[in-house]
Amino acid sequence: MEISPANWNKRYADKQTGWDIGSISTPLKQYFDQLTDTSLRLLIPGAGNSYEAEYLYSKGFQNVTVLDWSAEAINNFSKRVPGFSKDHVFVGDFFDHQGKYDIIIEQTFFCAINPTLRKAYAEKMSDLLDTNGRLVGVLFNTPLNVDKPPFGGDEKEYLTYFKPLFNIKVFEGCYNSINPRQGKELFINLQKK
């Protein structure tokens, strides 16, 4: 499968979005509910329909940036959350994005990129995070597809990308995954070194 903006646009237009659960995932909701500083600068790359940004916006977070290279996905989000600042919504390539963030949220983006880019992903995440910034979210912890997204993997592989760049605060199986993903997800909370 070609992994390109055109392909992702087609998948969103055709509603071929099996990874999309239609709401914020429980692990991220519970993490967000612990955050009290609504001025934090957050980035959600590969945001898709971005229920995470919608939830944060509903909780008063004003510095949330949404990024996806699918204009169709971004359009879906903008229609659903019309009050969200257009200055914080971008169609573009994550690897070209510039900025500094306190927290970057991972939710089905890592599994959507070509696995050959995983080391570059970890490096770019570190680059985009400000001092002591965190990469927080959920990774699949199961073998999945080898020829198309979602691409799977396991904790041992993932740590080879993250350990050189991050202090590992949490890297463990999710206790609060949705039923279809029980036992197949890792929750991560990584602090930039």
LOSETI-479519 format. One record per atom (N, C-alpha, C): chain; atom name; x, y, z. Coordinates in steps of 0.02 Angstrom, whole numbers, plus 32768, in hexadecimal, padded with zeros to 4 digits. Layout:
N
+--------+-------+------+-------+------+
| chaine | atome | east | north |   up |
+--------+-------+------+-------+------+
|      A |    CA |    X |     Y |    Z |
...
+--------+-------+------+-------+------+
//
This chain:
193
+--------+-------+------+-------+------+
| chaine | atome | east | north |   up |
+--------+-------+------+-------+------+
|      A |     N | 8029 |  7FC5 | 8000 |
|      A |    CA | 8000 |  8000 | 8000 |
|      A |     C | 802C |  803F | 8000 |
|      A |     N | 801A |  806D | 7FD6 |
|      A |    CA | 803C |  80AE | 7FD6 |
|      A |     C | 8025 |  80D6 | 8012 |
|      A |     N | 8055 |  80EE | 8039 |
|      A |    CA | 8045 |  8118 | 8072 |
|      A |     C | 8051 |  8160 | 805D |
|      A |     N | 801A |  8183 | 804E |
|      A |    CA | 801F |  81C7 | 8034 |
|      A |     C | 7FE2 |  81EF | 804A |
|      A |     N | 7FE6 |  8232 | 8045 |
|      A |    CA | 7FAB |  825A | 8055 |
|      A |     C | 7F6E |  8246 | 802B |
|      A |     N | 7F78 |  8239 | 7FEB |
|      A |    CA | 7F40 |  8227 | 7FBF |
|      A |     C | 7F1F |  81E7 | 7FD7 |
|      A |     N | 7F48 |  81B6 | 7FEB |
|      A |    CA | 7F2C |  8177 | 8003 |
|      A |     C | 7F05 |  8181 | 8044 |
|      A |     N | 7F20 |  81A8 | 8072 |
|      A |    CA | 7EFC |  81B4 | 80B1 |
|      A |     C | 7EBD |  81DC | 80A5 |
|      A |     N | 7EBF |  820D | 8078 |
|      A |    CA | 7E82 |  8232 | 8067 |
|      A |     C | 7E4C |  8203 | 804E |
|      A |     N | 7E5F |  81D4 | 8023 |
|      A |    CA | 7E2F |  81A4 | 8008 |
|      A |     C | 7E12 |  8178 | 8040 |
|      A |     N | 7E3D |  8163 | 806D |
|      A |    CA | 7E25 |  8138 | 80A4 |
|      A |     C | 7DF2 |  815E | 80D0 |
|      A |     N | 7E00 |  819E | 80DE |
|      A |    CA | 7DD0 |  81C5 | 8105 |
|      A |     C | 7D90 |  81D1 | 80DE |
|      A |     N | 7D96 |  81E2 | 809E |
|      A |    CA | 7D5B |  81EF | 8074 |
|      A |     C | 7D30 |  81B1 | 806E |
|      A |     N | 7D50 |  8177 | 8068 |
|      A |    CA | 7D2B |  8138 | 8061 |
|      A |     C | 7D19 |  8118 | 80A4 |
|      A |     N | 7D29 |  813B | 80DA |
|      A |    CA | 7D1B |  8122 | 811E |
|      A |     C | 7D3C |  80DE | 812B |
|      A |     N | 7D78 |  80D5 | 8110 |
|      A |    CA | 7DA0 |  8099 | 811D |
|      A |     C | 7DD1 |  80A9 | 8157 |
|      A |     N | 7DB4 |  80B2 | 8191 |
|      A |    CA | 7DDA |  80C9 | 81CB |
|      A |     C | 7DCE |  809A | 8206 |
|      A |     N | 7DE1 |  805C | 81FE |
|      A |    CA | 7DD4 |  802A | 8232 |
|      A |     C | 7DF5 |  8038 | 8274 |
|      A |     N | 7E2A |  8060 | 8275 |
|      A |    CA | 7E4D |  8072 | 82B3 |
|      A |     C | 7E27 |  80A7 | 82DB |
|      A |     N | 7DF9 |  80CA | 82B9 |
|      A |    CA | 7DD6 |  8102 | 82D6 |
|      A |     C | 7D9D |  80E8 | 8301 |
|      A |     N | 7DA0 |  80F3 | 8343 |
|      A |    CA | 7D6D |  80D9 | 8370 |
|      A |     C | 7D33 |  810A | 837A |
|      A |     N | 7D36 |  8144 | 835B |
|      A |    CA | 7CFF |  8174 | 835D |
|      A |     C | 7CFC |  819F | 839B |
|      A |     N | 7D30 |  819A | 83C5 |
|      A |    CA | 7D33 |  81C2 | 8402 |
|      A |     C | 7D7B |  81BF | 841C |
|      A |     N | 7D88 |  81E6 | 8450 |
|      A |    CA | 7DCA |  81E3 | 846F |
|      A |     C | 7DD3 |  819E | 8490 |
|      A |     N | 7E10 |  8184 | 848E |
|      A |    CA | 7E1C |  8143 | 84AE |
|      A |     C | 7E21 |  814C | 84FA |
|      A |     N | 7E0F |  8119 | 851D |
|      A |    CA | 7E0E |  811C | 8567 |
|      A |     C | 7E53 |  812D | 8584 |
|      A |     N | 7E8A |  810E | 856D |
|      A |    CA | 7ECB |  8120 | 858B |
|      A |     C | 7EDB |  816A | 8585 |
|      A |     N | 7ECD |  8188 | 854B |
|      A |    CA | 7EDD |  81CF | 8543 |
|      A |     C | 7EAC |  81FB | 856A |
|      A |     N | 7E6D |  81E9 | 856A |
|      A |    CA | 7E3D |  8210 | 8591 |
|      A |     C | 7E52 |  8213 | 85DB |
|      A |     N | 7E64 |  81D9 | 85F6 |
|      A |    CA | 7E77 |  81D8 | 863D |
|      A |     C | 7EB8 |  81FE | 8649 |
|      A |     N | 7EE6 |  81FD | 8619 |
|      A |    CA | 7F23 |  8225 | 8620 |
|      A |     C | 7F12 |  826F | 861E |
|      A |     N | 7EE9 |  8284 | 85ED |
|      A |    CA | 7ED7 |  82CA | 85E6 |
|      A |     C | 7EB3 |  82E4 | 8625 |
|      A |     N | 7E8A |  82B9 | 8642 |
|      A |    CA | 7E64 |  82CE | 867D |
|      A |     C | 7E91 |  82DE | 86B9 |
|      A |     N | 7ED0 |  82C9 | 86B6 |
|      A |    CA | 7F00 |  82D8 | 86EC |
|      A |     C | 7F24 |  831B | 86E0 |
|      A |     N | 7F21 |  8335 | 86A3 |
|      A |    CA | 7F43 |  8373 | 8693 |
|      A |     C | 7F1C |  83AE | 86AE |
|      A |     N | 7F3E |  83DC | 86CF |
|      A |    CA | 7F1C |  8417 | 86EB |
|      A |     C | 7F31 |  8458 | 86CB |
|      A |     N | 7F6A |  8459 | 86AA |
|      A |    CA | 7F84 |  8495 | 868A |
|      A |     C | 7F6A |  849A | 8642 |
|      A |     N | 7F36 |  84C1 | 8638 |
|      A |    CA | 7F17 |  84C5 | 85F5 |
|      A |     C | 7F3F |  84F0 | 85C5 |
|      A |     N | 7F77 |  850C | 85DC |
|      A |    CA | 7FA2 |  8534 | 85AF |
|      A |     C | 7FD8 |  8508 | 858E |
|      A |     N | 7FDB |  84C8 | 859F |
|      A |    CA | 800D |  849B | 8581 |
|      A |     C | 8008 |  849C | 8535 |
|      A |     N | 8043 |  849A | 8515 |
|      A |    CA | 8045 |  8497 | 84CC |
|      A |     C | 8046 |  844D | 84B8 |
|      A |     N | 8011 |  8437 | 8498 |
|      A |    CA | 800A |  83F1 | 8484 |
|      A |     C | 8007 |  83EA | 8438 |
|      A |     N | 8026 |  83B5 | 841F |
|      A |    CA | 8023 |  83A4 | 83D8 |
|      A |     C | 8005 |  835F | 83D1 |
|      A |     N | 7FD7 |  8358 | 83A1 |
|      A |    CA | 7FBC |  8317 | 8390 |
|      A |     C | 7FCC |  830B | 8346 |
|      A |     N | 8003 |  82E8 | 8338 |
|      A |    CA | 8016 |  82DB | 82F3 |
|      A |     C | 7FF2 |  829D | 82D9 |
|      A |     N | 7FE7 |  829A | 8297 |
|      A |    CA | 7FC0 |  8263 | 827C |
|      A |     C | 7F7D |  8261 | 829D |
|      A |     N | 7F5F |  829B | 82A6 |
|      A |    CA | 7F25 |  82A4 | 82D1 |
|      A |     C | 7EE6 |  8283 | 82B8 |
|      A |     N | 7EE1 |  8279 | 8276 |
|      A |    CA | 7EA4 |  825B | 825C |
|      A |     C | 7E67 |  8285 | 826F |
|      A |     N | 7E32 |  8264 | 8286 |
|      A |    CA | 7DF5 |  8287 | 829B |
|      A |     C | 7DFD |  82AA | 82DE |
|      A |     N | 7E32 |  829C | 8300 |
|      A |    CA | 7E49 |  82BF | 833C |
|      A |     C | 7E14 |  82CB | 8372 |
|      A |     N | 7DF9 |  8294 | 838A |
|      A |    CA | 7DCC |  8298 | 83C3 |
|      A |     C | 7DF3 |  82B0 | 8401 |
|      A |     N | 7E34 |  82A4 | 8402 |
|      A |    CA | 7E5E |  82BB | 8439 |
|      A |     C | 7E5E |  8307 | 843D |
|      A |     N | 7E69 |  8328 | 8404 |
|      A |    CA | 7E69 |  8371 | 8403 |
|      A |     C | 7E24 |  838D | 8415 |
|      A |     N | 7DF0 |  836C | 83FD |
|      A |    CA | 7DAC |  8381 | 840E |
|      A |     C | 7DA0 |  837E | 8459 |
|      A |     N | 7DB7 |  8347 | 8478 |
|      A |    CA | 7DAE |  833F | 84C0 |
|      A |     C | 7DD6 |  8374 | 84E6 |
|      A |     N | 7E15 |  837E | 84D3 |
|      A |    CA | 7E3F |  83B1 | 84F5 |
|      A |     C | 7E20 |  83F6 | 84EE |
|      A |     N | 7E07 |  8406 | 84B2 |
|      A |    CA | 7DE6 |  8446 | 84A6 |
|      A |     C | 7DAA |  844F | 84D4 |
|      A |     N | 7D83 |  8419 | 84DD |
|      A |    CA | 7D47 |  841C | 8508 |
|      A |     C | 7D5B |  8427 | 8551 |
|      A |     N | 7D9A |  8415 | 8563 |
|      A |    CA | 7DB2 |  841D | 85A8 |
|      A |     C | 7DD7 |  8460 | 85B1 |
|      A |     N | 7DD8 |  848B | 857D |
|      A |    CA | 7DF6 |  84CD | 8584 |
|      A |     C | 7E3E |  84D4 | 856E |
|      A |     N | 7E5A |  84A0 | 8550 |
|      A |    CA | 7E9F |  84A5 | 8537 |
|      A |     C | 7E9E |  84CD | 84F6 |
|      A |     N | 7EC5 |  8503 | 84F4 |
|      A |    CA | 7EC5 |  8530 | 84BA |
|      A |     C | 7F03 |  852B | 848F |
|      A |     N | 7F36 |  8507 | 84A5 |
|      A |    CA | 7F75 |  8502 | 8480 |
|      A |     C | 7F80 |  84BC | 8464 |
|      A |     N | 7F4C |  84A0 | 8447 |
|      A |    CA | 7F50 |  845E | 8429 |
|      A |     C | 7F57 |  8466 | 83DE |
|      A |     N | 7F8A |  8445 | 83C2 |
|      A |    CA | 7F96 |  8448 | 837A |
|      A |     C | 7F85 |  8404 | 835C |
|      A |     N | 7F5F |  8406 | 8326 |
|      A |    CA | 7F4A |  83CA | 8303 |
|      A |     C | 7F6E |  83C8 | 82C0 |
|      A |     N | 7F8C |  838F | 82B0 |
|      A |    CA | 7FB3 |  8388 | 8273 |
|      A |     C | 7FA3 |  8345 | 8252 |
|      A |     N | 7F93 |  8346 | 8212 |
|      A |    CA | 7F8A |  8309 | 81EB |
|      A |     C | 7F98 |  831A | 81A3 |
|      A |     N | 7FB0 |  82E9 | 817D |
|      A |    CA | 7FBD |  82F9 | 8136 |
|      A |     C | 7F81 |  82E9 | 810B |
|      A |     N | 7F4A |  82D3 | 8129 |
|      A |    CA | 7F0C |  82C8 | 8106 |
|      A |     C | 7EDF |  8305 | 810F |
|      A |     N | 7ED4 |  832A | 80DA |
|      A |    CA | 7EA6 |  8364 | 80DC |
|      A |     C | 7E60 |  834D | 80ED |
|      A |     N | 7E4D |  8312 | 80D7 |
|      A |    CA | 7E0B |  82F6 | 80E5 |
|      A |     C | 7E01 |  82ED | 8130 |
|      A |     N | 7E33 |  82D1 | 8152 |
|      A |    CA | 7E2E |  82C7 | 819B |
|      A |     C | 7E2A |  830A | 81BF |
|      A |     N | 7E54 |  8339 | 81AB |
|      A |    CA | 7E54 |  837B | 81CB |
|      A |     C | 7E11 |  839E | 81BF |
|      A |     N | 7DF6 |  8397 | 8183 |
|      A |    CA | 7DB4 |  83B4 | 8174 |
|      A |     C | 7D7E |  8396 | 81A0 |
|      A |     N | 7D80 |  8354 | 81AA |
|      A |    CA | 7D50 |  8333 | 81D7 |
|      A |     C | 7D54 |  8352 | 821D |
|      A |     N | 7D90 |  835A | 8236 |
|      A |    CA | 7D9A |  8377 | 8279 |
|      A |     C | 7D80 |  83BE | 827B |
|      A |     N | 7D92 |  83E7 | 824A |
|      A |    CA | 7D7E |  842E | 824A |
|      A |     C | 7D32 |  8436 | 8246 |
|      A |     N | 7D11 |  840B | 8222 |
|      A |    CA | 7CC7 |  840E | 821F |
|      A |     C | 7CA9 |  83FA | 8262 |
|      A |     N | 7CC6 |  83C9 | 8283 |
|      A |    CA | 7CAB |  83B0 | 82C2 |
|      A |     C | 7CB8 |  83E1 | 82FC |
|      A |     N | 7CF1 |  8406 | 82F8 |
|      A |    CA | 7D05 |  8433 | 832F |
|      A |     C | 7D12 |  8479 | 8311 |
|      A |     N | 7CDE |  849B | 82FA |
|      A |    CA | 7CE8 |  84DA | 82D5 |
|      A |     C | 7D08 |  8511 | 82FE |
|      A |     N | 7D04 |  850F | 8340 |
|      A |    CA | 7D21 |  8544 | 8369 |
|      A |     C | 7D6C |  853C | 8375 |
|      A |     N | 7D88 |  8503 | 8361 |
|      A |    CA | 7DCF |  84F6 | 836C |
|      A |     C | 7DF8 |  8527 | 8341 |
|      A |     N | 7E2B |  8545 | 835E |
|      A |    CA | 7E53 |  8577 | 833B |
|      A |     C | 7E73 |  855C | 82FB |
|      A |     N | 7E65 |  857D | 82C4 |
|      A |    CA | 7E81 |  8569 | 8282 |
|      A |     C | 7ECE |  8571 | 8283 |
|      A |     N | 7EE7 |  859C | 82AF |
|      A |    CA | 7F30 |  85A6 | 82B5 |
|      A |     C | 7F53 |  8569 | 82D3 |
|      A |     N | 7F2C |  8539 | 82EC |
|      A |    CA | 7F48 |  84FD | 830B |
|      A |     C | 7F36 |  84BD | 82E5 |
|      A |     N | 7F21 |  84C5 | 82A7 |
|      A |    CA | 7F0E |  848C | 827E |
|      A |     C | 7F37 |  848C | 823E |
|      A |     N | 7F5C |  8455 | 8232 |
|      A |    CA | 7F89 |  8453 | 81F9 |
|      A |     C | 7F81 |  8413 | 81D0 |
|      A |     N | 7F81 |  841D | 818F |
|      A |    CA | 7F88 |  83E5 | 8160 |
|      A |     C | 7FD1 |  83E5 | 814B |
|      A |     N | 7FF5 |  83AF | 8158 |
|      A |    CA | 803C |  83AE | 8147 |
|      A |     C | 805E |  836F | 815F |
|      A |     N | 809C |  8369 | 814D |
|      A |    CA | 80C5 |  832F | 815E |
|      A |     C | 80E4 |  833A | 81A3 |
|      A |     N | 80DA |  830C | 81CF |
|      A |    CA | 80F6 |  830F | 8212 |
|      A |     C | 8141 |  831C | 8211 |
|      A |     N | 8165 |  82FE | 81E3 |
|      A |    CA | 81AE |  8304 | 81E2 |
|      A |     C | 81C5 |  8349 | 81CC |
|      A |     N | 8197 |  8371 | 81B0 |
|      A |    CA | 81A7 |  83B6 | 819E |
|      A |     C | 818E |  83E9 | 81D1 |
|      A |     N | 8168 |  83D2 | 8201 |
|      A |    CA | 8148 |  8400 | 8231 |
|      A |     C | 817E |  841F | 825F |
|      A |     N | 8172 |  845E | 8270 |
|      A |    CA | 819E |  8483 | 829D |
|      A |     C | 8176 |  849C | 82D9 |
|      A |     N | 8197 |  84A2 | 8311 |
|      A |    CA | 8177 |  84BB | 834D |
|      A |     C | 8196 |  849C | 838B |
|      A |     N | 817F |  84B2 | 83C4 |
|      A |    CA | 8195 |  8496 | 8404 |
|      A |     C | 8157 |  848A | 842F |
|      A |     N | 8155 |  844F | 844D |
|      A |    CA | 811A |  843A | 8472 |
|      A |     C | 812E |  841E | 84B6 |
|      A |     N | 80FE |  8423 | 84E4 |
|      A |    CA | 8107 |  8406 | 8527 |
|      A |     C | 80F5 |  83BC | 8527 |
|      A |     N | 80C2 |  83AA | 8501 |
|      A |    CA | 80AB |  8365 | 84FC |
|      A |     C | 8098 |  8356 | 84B3 |
|      A |     N | 80AD |  831D | 849B |
|      A |    CA | 8096 |  8305 | 845A |
|      A |     C | 806F |  82C5 | 8467 |
|      A |     N | 8036 |  82C0 | 8448 |
|      A |    CA | 8008 |  8288 | 8453 |
|      A |     C | 800F |  8256 | 841A |
|      A |     N | 8017 |  8217 | 842D |
|      A |    CA | 801B |  81E0 | 83FD |
|      A |     C | 7FDA |  81B6 | 8400 |
|      A |     N | 7FB7 |  81B3 | 83C8 |
|      A |    CA | 7F7B |  818A | 83C4 |
|      A |     C | 7F72 |  8173 | 837C |
|      A |     N | 7F89 |  8138 | 836D |
|      A |    CA | 7F85 |  8116 | 832B |
|      A |     C | 7FAE |  8139 | 82F4 |
|      A |     N | 7FDA |  8166 | 8305 |
|      A |    CA | 8006 |  8184 | 82D2 |
|      A |     C | 8043 |  8158 | 82C5 |
|      A |     N | 8063 |  8143 | 82FB |
|      A |    CA | 809F |  8119 | 82F5 |
|      A |     C | 8092 |  80DB | 82CA |
|      A |     N | 8059 |  80BC | 82D3 |
|      A |    CA | 8049 |  807F | 82AD |
|      A |     C | 8035 |  808D | 8265 |
|      A |     N | 802A |  80CC | 8254 |
|      A |    CA | 8015 |  80DE | 8210 |
|      A |     C | 804F |  80F0 | 81E2 |
|      A |     N | 8088 |  8100 | 81FF |
|      A |    CA | 80C2 |  8112 | 81D5 |
|      A |     C | 80E9 |  80D3 | 81C2 |
|      A |     N | 810E |  80D9 | 818C |
|      A |    CA | 8139 |  80A1 | 8176 |
|      A |     C | 8169 |  8090 | 81AF |
|      A |     N | 816E |  8050 | 81C2 |
|      A |    CA | 819A |  803D | 81F9 |
|      A |     C | 81E3 |  8052 | 81EF |
|      A |     N | 81F9 |  805D | 81B2 |
|      A |    CA | 823D |  8074 | 81A7 |
|      A |     C | 8248 |  80BB | 81C1 |
|      A |     N | 8211 |  80DE | 81D1 |
|      A |    CA | 8216 |  8123 | 81EA |
|      A |     C | 8212 |  8128 | 8236 |
|      A |     N | 8210 |  80EF | 8258 |
|      A |    CA | 8206 |  80F1 | 82A0 |
|      A |     C | 823E |  8114 | 82C6 |
|      A |     N | 827C |  8109 | 82B3 |
|      A |    CA | 82B4 |  812B | 82D3 |
|      A |     C | 82AF |  8176 | 82C7 |
|      A |     N | 829F |  8189 | 8289 |
|      A |    CA | 8297 |  81D0 | 8278 |
|      A |     C | 825C |  81EE | 829E |
|      A |     N | 8228 |  81C7 | 82A9 |
|      A |    CA | 81EE |  81DD | 82D0 |
|      A |     C | 8205 |  81F0 | 8317 |
|      A |     N | 8229 |  81C3 | 8337 |
|      A |    CA | 8241 |  81D0 | 837C |
|      A |     C | 826D |  820E | 837E |
|      A |     N | 8298 |  8216 | 834D |
|      A |    CA | 82C4 |  8250 | 834A |
|      A |     C | 829D |  8291 | 8340 |
|      A |     N | 826B |  828F | 8314 |
|      A |    CA | 8242 |  82CB | 8307 |
|      A |     C | 8218 |  82DC | 8345 |
|      A |     N | 81FE |  82A9 | 8367 |
|      A |    CA | 81D9 |  82B6 | 83A4 |
|      A |     C | 8205 |  82DA | 83D7 |
|      A |     N | 8241 |  82C2 | 83E0 |
|      A |    CA | 8270 |  82E2 | 840E |
|      A |     C | 827E |  832A | 83F9 |
|      A |     N | 8287 |  8335 | 83B9 |
|      A |    CA | 8295 |  8377 | 839F |
|      A |     C | 825C |  83A8 | 83AC |
|      A |     N | 821E |  8390 | 83A5 |
|      A |    CA | 81E4 |  83BB | 83AE |
|      A |     C | 81D2 |  83CA | 83F7 |
|      A |     N | 81ED |  83A2 | 8424 |
|      A |    CA | 81DE |  83AC | 846A |
|      A |     C | 820D |  83DF | 8489 |
|      A |     N | 81F0 |  8409 | 84B3 |
|      A |    CA | 8218 |  8439 | 84D9 |
|      A |     C | 823C |  8415 | 8511 |
|      A |     N | 8267 |  8437 | 8536 |
|      A |    CA | 828B |  841A | 856D |
|      A |     C | 825A |  83F7 | 859D |
|      A |     N | 8269 |  83BA | 85AE |
|      A |    CA | 8240 |  8390 | 85DA |
|      A |     C | 81FB |  837F | 85BC |
|      A |     N | 81F2 |  838B | 857B |
|      A |    CA | 81B3 |  837B | 855B |
|      A |     C | 81A7 |  8330 | 855A |
|      A |     N | 8167 |  831D | 854F |
|      A |    CA | 8154 |  82D7 | 8553 |
|      A |     C | 8130 |  82BF | 8514 |
|      A |     N | 813F |  8282 | 8502 |
|      A |    CA | 811A |  825D | 84CF |
|      A |     C | 80EE |  822C | 84F5 |
|      A |     N | 80AC |  8234 | 84EE |
|      A |    CA | 807C |  820D | 8515 |
|      A |     C | 8049 |  81EE | 84E6 |
|      A |     N | 8038 |  81B0 | 84F1 |
|      A |    CA | 8003 |  8192 | 84C9 |
|      A |     C | 8004 |  8147 | 84CA |
|      A |     N | 7FEB |  812B | 8494 |
|      A |    CA | 7FDF |  80E4 | 848F |
|      A |     C | 7FFF |  80C8 | 8450 |
|      A |     N | 8022 |  8090 | 8457 |
|      A |    CA | 8040 |  806B | 841F |
|      A |     C | 8022 |  8025 | 841E |
|      A |     N | 8019 |  800A | 83E2 |
|      A |    CA | 8004 |  7FC4 | 83DD |
|      A |     C | 803E |  7F97 | 83F4 |
|      A |     N | 802E |  7F64 | 8418 |
|      A |    CA | 8060 |  7F34 | 8431 |
|      A |     C | 804D |  7EEF | 8418 |
|      A |     N | 804C |  7EE9 | 83D7 |
|      A |    CA | 8036 |  7EAB | 83B7 |
|      A |     C | 804E |  7EAB | 836E |
|      A |     N | 805C |  7E71 | 8352 |
|      A |    CA | 806B |  7E70 | 830B |
|      A |     C | 802C |  7E82 | 82E3 |
|      A |     N | 8032 |  7EAE | 82B4 |
|      A |    CA | 7FF9 |  7EBF | 828A |
|      A |     C | 800D |  7EB4 | 8241 |
|      A |     N | 8000 |  7EE4 | 8217 |
|      A |    CA | 800F |  7EDC | 81D0 |
|      A |     C | 8059 |  7EEA | 81C1 |
|      A |     N | 8072 |  7ECC | 818B |
|      A |    CA | 80B6 |  7EDA | 8174 |
|      A |     C | 80B5 |  7EFF | 8132 |
|      A |     N | 807A |  7F03 | 8111 |
|      A |    CA | 8076 |  7F21 | 80CF |
|      A |     C | 804B |  7F60 | 80CC |
|      A |     N | 802A |  7F70 | 8103 |
|      A |    CA | 7FFE |  7FAC | 8104 |
|      A |     C | 7FF1 |  7FBE | 814D |
|      A |     N | 7FDF |  7FFD | 8159 |
|      A |    CA | 7FCC |  800F | 819D |
|      A |     C | 7F8C |  7FEC | 81B2 |
|      A |     N | 7F84 |  7FDE | 81F2 |
|      A |    CA | 7FB1 |  7FEE | 8229 |
|      A |     C | 7FEA |  7FBB | 822F |
|      A |     N | 8025 |  7FD5 | 823A |
|      A |    CA | 8060 |  7FAC | 8244 |
|      A |     C | 8068 |  7FA0 | 828F |
|      A |     N | 8076 |  7F63 | 82A3 |
|      A |    CA | 807D |  7F54 | 82E9 |
|      A |     C | 80C5 |  7F51 | 8300 |
|      A |     N | 80CF |  7F35 | 8339 |
|      A |    CA | 8112 |  7F2E | 8355 |
|      A |     C | 810C |  7F1B | 839E |
|      A |     N | 8143 |  7F24 | 83C2 |
|      A |    CA | 8143 |  7F11 | 8408 |
|      A |     C | 8170 |  7F40 | 8431 |
|      A |     N | 816A |  7F3B | 8472 |
|      A |    CA | 818E |  7F66 | 84A0 |
|      A |     C | 81DA |  7F65 | 8494 |
|      A |     N | 81F6 |  7F29 | 848B |
|      A |    CA | 823E |  7F23 | 8482 |
|      A |     C | 8256 |  7F4C | 8445 |
|      A |     N | 8232 |  7F45 | 840D |
|      A |    CA | 8244 |  7F6C | 83D1 |
|      A |     C | 823D |  7FB6 | 83DE |
|      A |     N | 8205 |  7FCB | 83FB |
|      A |    CA | 81F7 |  8012 | 8404 |
|      A |     C | 822C |  8033 | 8431 |
|      A |     N | 8241 |  8010 | 8464 |
|      A |    CA | 8272 |  802E | 8492 |
|      A |     C | 82B4 |  803D | 846F |
|      A |     N | 82C5 |  8018 | 843A |
|      A |    CA | 8303 |  8027 | 8417 |
|      A |     C | 8301 |  806D | 83F7 |
|      A |     N | 82C5 |  8085 | 83E6 |
|      A |    CA | 82BE |  80C7 | 83C9 |
|      A |     C | 82BB |  80FD | 83FE |
|      A |     N | 829A |  80EE | 8436 |
|      A |    CA | 828C |  8122 | 8468 |
|      A |     C | 82C0 |  8129 | 849F |
|      A |     N | 82DF |  80F3 | 84B4 |
|      A |    CA | 830E |  80F7 | 84ED |
|      A |     C | 8347 |  8128 | 84E3 |
|      A |     N | 8364 |  812D | 84A7 |
|      A |    CA | 839C |  815D | 849F |
|      A |     C | 8387 |  81A6 | 84A7 |
|      A |     N | 8346 |  81B5 | 849F |
|      A |    CA | 832F |  81FA | 849C |
|      A |     C | 8302 |  820F | 84D6 |
|      A |     N | 82E8 |  81DE | 84FA |
|      A |    CA | 82B6 |  81EC | 852D |
|      A |     C | 82C4 |  81C7 | 856E |
|      A |     N | 82B1 |  81E6 | 85A5 |
|      A |    CA | 82AD |  81C3 | 85E5 |
|      A |     C | 826A |  81A0 | 85E7 |
|      A |     N | 826B |  8160 | 85F3 |
|      A |    CA | 822E |  8138 | 85F2 |
|      A |     C | 820A |  813F | 8635 |
|      A |     N | 81D3 |  8163 | 8637 |
|      A |    CA | 81AC |  816C | 8674 |
|      A |     C | 8178 |  8133 | 867A |
|      A |     N | 8155 |  8126 | 8643 |
|      A |    CA | 8124 |  80EF | 8641 |
|      A |     C | 812A |  80CE | 85FC |
|      A |     N | 812F |  808D | 85FC |
|      A |    CA | 8130 |  8066 | 85BE |
|      A |     C | 8115 |  8021 | 85D1 |
|      A |     N | 80D2 |  801C | 85D2 |
|      A |    CA | 80B4 |  7FDF | 85EB |
|      A |     C | 8071 |  7FD1 | 85CA |
|      A |     N | 805A |  7F94 | 85D1 |
|      A |    CA | 801A |  7F81 | 85B5 |
|      A |     C | 7FE2 |  7FAD | 85D1 |
|      A |     N | 7FB5 |  7FC0 | 85A5 |
|      A |    CA | 7F7B |  7FE9 | 85BA |
|      A |     C | 7F4B |  7FBE | 85E3 |
|      A |     N | 7F38 |  7FD6 | 861C |
|      A |    CA | 7F06 |  7FB3 | 8645 |
|      A |     C | 7EBF |  7FCA | 8632 |
|      A |     N | 7EBA |  8001 | 860B |
|      A |    CA | 7E79 |  801F | 85FD |
|      A |     C | 7E6B |  8025 | 85B2 |
|      A |     N | 7E86 |  7FF9 | 858A |
|      A |    CA | 7E77 |  7FF9 | 8542 |
|      A |     C | 7E2E |  7FE9 | 8536 |
|      A |     N | 7E15 |  7FFD | 84FD |
|      A |    CA | 7DD1 |  7FE9 | 84EA |
|      A |     C | 7DD2 |  7F9E | 84DD |
|      A |     N | 7D98 |  7F7E | 84E3 |
|      A |    CA | 7D95 |  7F35 | 84DE |
|      A |     C | 7DB9 |  7F16 | 84A2 |
|      A |     N | 7DAE |  7F2F | 8464 |
|      A |    CA | 7DD0 |  7F0F | 842C |
|      A |     C | 7E1D |  7F14 | 842E |
|      A |     N | 7E37 |  7F42 | 8457 |
|      A |    CA | 7E80 |  7F4C | 845A |
|      A |     C | 7E9F |  7F33 | 849C |
|      A |     N | 7E77 |  7F12 | 84C6 |
|      A |    CA | 7E91 |  7EF8 | 8505 |
|      A |     C | 7ECC |  7ECA | 84F9 |
|      A |     N | 7F02 |  7ED7 | 851D |
|      A |    CA | 7F3F |  7EAF | 8518 |
|      A |     C | 7F68 |  7EBC | 84DA |
|      A |     N | 7F56 |  7EEF | 84B3 |
|      A |    CA | 7F79 |  7EFE | 8474 |
|      A |     C | 7F96 |  7F44 | 8472 |
|      A |     N | 7F94 |  7F67 | 84AA |
|      A |    CA | 7FAC |  7FAD | 84AA |
|      A |     C | 7FDD |  7FB9 | 84E4 |
|      A |     N | 800B |  7FE5 | 84D6 |
|      A |    CA | 803A |  7FFE | 8509 |
|      A |     C | 802B |  8048 | 8515 |
|      A |     N | 802A |  805C | 8554 |
|      A |    CA | 8026 |  80A3 | 8563 |
|      A |     C | 806D |  80BC | 856E |
|      A |     N | 807D |  80F5 | 854E |
|      A |    CA | 80C0 |  8111 | 8554 |
|      A |     C | 80BC |  8158 | 8570 |
|      A |     N | 80EC |  8169 | 859A |
|      A |    CA | 80F7 |  81AC | 85B3 |
|      A |     C | 8142 |  81B3 | 85B5 |
|      A |     N | 815D |  81D6 | 8583 |
|      A |    CA | 81A5 |  81DC | 8579 |
|      A |     C | 81B9 |  8225 | 857F |
|      A |     N | 81ED |  8232 | 85A6 |
|      A |    CA | 8204 |  8276 | 85AF |
|      A |     C | 8245 |  8281 | 8588 |
|      A |     N | 8246 |  82B7 | 8562 |
|      A |    CA | 8282 |  82C7 | 853A |
|      A |     C | 82BE |  82CE | 8567 |
|      A |     N | 82F5 |  82AE | 8551 |
|      A |    CA | 8335 |  82B4 | 8576 |
|      A |     C | 8354 |  82F8 | 856A |
+--------+-------+------+-------+------+
//
